[in-house]
């Protein structure tokens, strides 16, 4: 009976220490979050990011304020997609009654605009690459024709079975020069190739 009491005391003590330990982690996590918020307000965004990440590792359940802080700080680090995700989460959690609602919406709008500009720039750069001569640097003098897959022959189903036709782009060779391939990619290669 005495052994059972001792075991129960140790089990109870273990649960109590576990709960106490979780309380310390929670307190440390919230403290890191507050330090991160202060660093963010002071303009030390990298430091704030590190403190927020440490806080997230310590906290089991994140307070809604963390979504606002991390989202706003992500905006300042030019991590716009991340900012959009976290600020949207804050607005979803707290709604219009949230303490930081107005600021969250402001930074959400700014993040969306910045993200949109980046995406538009990427599209513009891609268009420039696709419309600039020689944009594809071929690994060799010739490239396998993408139409006939290097076979030199196209096979189509006709009324009386398979119909065979020499590839109008690469001829029988099934190859395009690098210049021809780039013309093909830009839609400028005509079907005037002759059989080689």
Beta strands, then each sheet from edge to edge (+ up, - down):
strand 1: 142-144
strand 2: 153-158
strand 3: 161-166
strand 4: 175-177
sheet 1: 1+ 4-
sheet 2: 2+ 3-
end
